[in-house]
Amino acid sequence: MTFGINQVILVGQLLNAPEIKMLTTGSEMVTFTLAIEMEKHVEKHVVKIYGHLTEQAAVLTQGIWIYLEGHLQTHTSKDLTGQTHEHIEIIVGQKGVLQVLDE
């Protein structure tokens, strides 16, 4: 059996303060948007943090630079007109890394 690799390493700046959500399982999830400045544009990625890193992620502030390691996760949703949209998020879970760069 062949397995692929799904690993993301990003260095970027938080566009917004982290949002903490309580999941139905009782655990927390922290979400924010990360901006990565490219040569001609800015990439924006939705990041979701789970597990032991939520405590660290919850105290991050808008504008701070971070390094993270996680993986991609794709899901679909339908809008009010019934059109399907695909969303790609960065997931940082138990095996992920989150490090503040500019303290």
N, C-alpha and C positions, 0 to 999 in steps of 0.2 A: 504494500500500500504506500502511496506517495502522499506526502503532506507538504503544504505550502508554508510560506512564512508571512505573517501579518504583523509587522512591527513598524511603529512610527516613532521617530525622534524629532522633536520640535523645540526651537528656541524662539520665543516671541514675547509679546507684551499684552497684558490683560486689558481688554477694551472696556470691561465692566466689572463691578464688584461681584464676587462669587455669590451664587444663589444656593441656599441650602434647602433640600427637599427631603421630607420623610417618606420612605417607601412603605408599601403595604406590609412588607416583611419586618418592619420596625427598624431597619438600618437606614443610614443617611446616604444621600447622593449630593455632591456639590457640582454645580455646572457654571461655566463662564465661556466667554468668547475670547479666543486668542488671536492676535494679529501678528502676521509674519510679513515684514516688509521685503518685497522682492525688488528687482531692478526697476520695473515699470509699473508695478501695481502692489496692492496689499492683499494678501490671502487672509481670509477670516475663517476660523475653524471653531465649531462648537466642541467643547471639551466636557466630558463627564467623568467625575472622580468617584470611585467606590472604595470601600474597605478601609484599611488602616490610614490611608492618606487623606481621608475627608477632614479630619481634625486640622491637619496642616493647611489644606486647601481653603478651609472656611475663613481663615484669617488673612488671606491674600487681599491686596488692595488694587484698585484700578490703576493702571499705568506701570505696575511692577513687571520686571522681566523675569521669566522662568524658563527652565529646561524641563522637558518631560519626555517620558518614554511610555508608550502604550500601544494600542492597536486600533485599526479601523473597524467600524461597525456600520452597516448599511441597513436602513429600514425605509418602508414606504408609508405614505399617508395620503388620504383623499381630502381635497378641499371642498368647500360648500357646493361647487359646481359638479363634483364627482370626478374631477381630474386627479390622476395619481401623480404624486411627487416622490422622488427618491431623495433621501437625506443621508449624508455621510457624516459620522461623528467620530471624534477621537475618544477612546475609552481608556482610562488609566485605572486599572484594578489592582488586585493583590500583588501581582508581579511587576507593577509599574513603578516608575520613578518620577518624583516631583521635587525640584530643587529651585529655590529662589536664587537669582543671580546678582541682584543689585542691592544688597543690604549693607 
